[in-house]
Amino acid sequence: MHRKVLSYEGPQRGDLEETKKLLSLVSKIEEQEIIERYKDEPELKEDQDINILQYFLFTKRKNALNEVVLLVQEWQRTVKIEKNFEARDCQLYTIGSYALGVLDIDSDIDCVLVAPEEFSRDTDFFTNFVKLLQENESVSDILPLPDTYVPIVKFKYNSFSFDIQFANYEDCADFGIFQHFLSKDLDRGSLLAINSIRNLEAIKNLVCYPKFQNVLRMVKLWARKRGIYSNIYGYLGGISWAILVAQTCISFPNFEINRLFHMFFNLFDVWKWPEPVILTSIDIPEVEDINLDLNVWNPNLNYDDAEHIMPIITPYYPQFNTSVKVIPATLSIIKKEFHRACGFLKSKEESLDTKISQLYEPYDITDDFSLFLRLDMISSKEDIHRWSGIIQNKLRVLLLSLQNIKNLSFRLIPQVYRTDDTSETLVIGMKYKKPKDKPELKESTDNGNVQDAPPVEESKHQTQNGVLAQKTGNFKLDLSVPILGSGEKNLKEDSIPLSVEFDHKCTLSETLDIKEEVKSFIECVQGHRSLLCGDTIKIKLVKDLDDLAA
């Protein structure tokens, strides 16, 4: 389905007034978040007359971005001097939430660094640029990811998160949304990075931008509050939410913002996944010297594409699915949240104030779960962000294994808890529904009569259907799994202790036996080339999260 208009109906009486009130209510929620997060900032303490949203969401990020631009310019000068060449200047383009103007309190600043071909991704970007970041006191949590599908460098500048991709291109300042950039000389990383700029421009051109911008801002805040905003954890990332909102705006082009917001939830509450969301037709452009050897999303030709359960497709060639990490378990959660939102917004008894308050109520995992799988990641202060990033990138392996356990439901909180300078924690809520007892077994005698089957001797812990039936109170199981590391800090030690620990600290009638799932996950982590001695992970099943703070 692409660019299909479902209704040309125009604004209704009262739409403008309701839109104004809706935007005001959401702004108050955003302002309250900012006040709670930055209550110790001098700008709030001194009661300065400032626009809180503008200052803390945009101005402070713009200042940080300007400083990063200066770092890029310094890096560029250094590379030119060292290599003794003259070339066009590099350009730093913003993409994502910053470029769309829909920032929230946790928004990253996503960028694409476009450089002439004289600049190398490996030596100049992932080595020299990263070294420059490491030498800057305002930079922290540096995480180079050269081996991901889209190579990227992640870091924080004055506490604001940056994600920078790198692309080589012949004309750094002029490619816009034209097709000629698809030269056969471009490597995959450069093509994907530049295409992220073009897809952003394409979305802007397909919609009434002011309406789209306001609806997307409110949708993103809702998704974050309800814990379903994160591509890496199997939910939806920023580009996916943008495409869904764009589809809504295209389907109802004359609706005002208030009705577009309502219709967004109505539309995707009943969407027949895996029917794809496609804004434009998928065509191969007819351009000379084009790189046609590219994977374009096509479930009729590609088996992997046919397996996607929630396809949300980018508008420009080569089109790809932005929600490829969604799995059945997370799709079920997303659909549940769409349905919940529809229920509140359709209510005729409640006022708009009450509806919005209910809609944006933060998700509390303790409301649905009383058992939690806790992953504590521990490393040195300098390396904890790298180690945590490795675990987060591999976590999908564990989620895929868990969803194969019959009668188990779970939900991952897309949030990292930082307990101290050397440890971070992830939490997965779990619930196991005990299967119904099977009918009592009978066996036949030689004369055809039926008698009770002899009792089966039970072991101390009898495992059935992925569940360890525990009847002896507390128990603790420690599995020390040696993991060979290849990092430079492994000169004196040849293994990394991963402590896999199940410690309930209380009597549970039943506890999950997920040793095999955890082992598979650890084996996947083991293959990462950036492991260092001192990296440790402790995995526990616990009944409370009282010691964790956001």
Secondary structure, DSSP 4 states (H G I P E B T S, - for coil): --S---------TTHHHHHHHHHHHHHHHHHHHHHHHSTTSHHHHTT----HHIIIIIIHHHHHHHHHHHHHHHHHHHHHHHHT---PPPEEEEEHHHHHT---TT--EEEEEEE-TTS-IIIIIIIIIHHHHHT-TTEEEEEEETTSSS-EEEEEETTEEEEEEEEE-S-TT--TT-GGG-BTT--HHHHHHHHHHHHHHHHHHHS-HHHHHHHHHHHHHHHHHTT-B-TTTTSB-HHHHHHHHHHHHHHSTT--HHHHHHHHHHHHHS--TTS-EESS-------TTB--------TTT-HHHHT-SS-EE-SSSS--BTTTT--HHHHHHHHHHHHHHHHHHH-SSS-HHHHHHHHTPPP-GGGT-SEEEEEEEE--TTTHHHHHHHHHHHHHHHHHHHTTSTTEEEEE-S--EEEETTEEEEEEEEEE-PPPPPPPPEEE-TTS-EEEPPPPPPPSSEEETTEEE--SS--EEEEEEEE---SGGGSS---EEEEEEEE-SS--S-EE--HHHHHHHHHHHHT-TT--TT-EEEEEEES--TT---
